């Protein structure tokens, strides 16, 4: 592919007037097929991107879930231990309900 830049071509008549640009060529069957294939390829790329995002979300959830389970177990163990200690000392276990 030629990557050098060329100046624009100005097509003028001998009288100094500009000529109209050549009319565009009608699309051929190959142009229509390539356009359709390109559209399908773009649709497949967008669908693949969506699948990748879904996979990343599932991976993130799979990595965070064990951390949540361990944190919940530590919190439950801490509350259980405090209630057990308070019962051994003969104190009432306070439950607070906050109403708004």
C-alpha positions as CSV (number, residue, x, y, z in Angstrom):
1,X,0.0,0.0,0.0
2,X,1.3,3.4,-1.0
3,X,1.6,5.5,2.2
4,X,3.1,8.6,0.6
5,X,0.9,11.7,0.4
6,X,0.2,13.3,-2.9
7,X,-1.2,16.8,-3.3
8,X,-4.8,17.0,-4.5
9,X,-5.3,17.0,-8.3
10,X,-7.1,20.1,-9.6
11,X,-8.7,19.3,-12.9
12,X,-9.1,22.6,-14.9
13,X,-10.2,23.4,-18.4
14,X,-8.0,25.6,-20.6
15,X,-10.4,28.5,-19.8
16,X,-9.5,28.2,-16.1
17,X,-12.7,26.7,-14.9
18,X,-12.8,23.6,-12.7
19,X,-14.2,20.4,-14.0
20,X,-16.8,18.5,-12.0
21,X,-15.6,15.4,-10.2
22,X,-16.2,12.2,-12.0
23,X,-19.5,10.5,-10.9
24,X,-18.9,7.7,-8.5
25,X,-18.9,4.2,-9.9
26,X,-21.9,2.1,-9.0
27,X,-21.2,-0.6,-6.4
28,X,-20.4,-4.0,-7.9
29,X,-21.5,-7.4,-6.6
30,X,-18.2,-7.8,-4.9
31,X,-18.7,-4.4,-3.1
32,X,-22.1,-5.6,-1.8
33,X,-20.7,-8.9,-0.6
34,X,-17.7,-7.4,1.1
35,X,-20.0,-4.8,2.8
36,X,-22.3,-7.6,4.1
37,X,-19.3,-9.7,5.2
38,X,-17.9,-6.7,7.0
39,X,-21.2,-6.0,8.8
40,X,-21.4,-9.7,9.9
41,X,-17.8,-9.5,11.1
42,X,-18.5,-6.4,13.1
43,X,-21.6,-8.1,14.7
44,X,-19.5,-11.1,15.6
45,X,-16.8,-8.9,17.2
46,X,-19.4,-7.0,19.3
47,X,-20.9,-10.3,20.5
48,X,-17.4,-11.7,21.3
49,X,-16.7,-8.5,23.3
50,X,-19.9,-9.0,25.3
51,X,-18.9,-12.6,26.0
52,X,-15.5,-11.5,27.2
53,X,-17.1,-8.9,29.5
54,X,-19.5,-11.5,30.9
55,X,-16.5,-13.9,31.5
56,X,-14.6,-11.1,33.3
57,X,-17.6,-10.5,35.6
58,X,-18.0,-14.2,36.4
59,X,-14.2,-14.4,37.1
60,X,-14.4,-11.4,39.4
61,X,-17.3,-12.8,41.3
62,X,-15.5,-16.2,41.6
63,X,-12.5,-14.4,43.1
64,X,-14.5,-12.3,45.5
65,X,-16.8,-15.0,46.7
66,X,-14.2,-16.8,48.9
67,X,-13.1,-13.5,50.5
68,X,-16.8,-12.8,51.3
69,X,-17.3,-16.2,52.8
70,X,-14.1,-16.0,55.0
71,X,-15.0,-12.4,56.1
72,X,-18.5,-13.6,57.0
73,X,-17.2,-16.6,58.9
74,X,-14.8,-14.4,60.9
75,X,-17.6,-11.9,61.8
76,X,-20.0,-14.7,62.8
77,X,-17.2,-16.3,64.9
78,X,-16.5,-13.0,66.6
79,X,-20.2,-12.5,67.5
80,X,-20.6,-16.1,68.7
81,X,-17.5,-15.8,70.9
82,X,-18.7,-12.5,72.5
83,X,-22.2,-13.9,73.2
84,X,-20.6,-17.1,74.7
85,X,-18.3,-15.0,76.9
86,X,-21.2,-12.8,78.1
87,X,-23.3,-15.9,78.9
88,X,-20.5,-17.4,81.0
89,X,-20.2,-14.1,83.0
90,X,-23.9,-14.2,83.6
91,X,-24.7,-11.0,81.8
92,X,-27.6,-10.5,79.6
93,X,-26.9,-10.5,75.9
94,X,-28.0,-7.1,74.6
95,X,-29.9,-6.9,71.2
96,X,-30.4,-3.5,69.8
97,X,-33.1,-2.7,67.3
98,X,-32.8,0.6,65.6
99,X,-36.0,2.0,64.3
100,X,-36.3,5.1,62.1
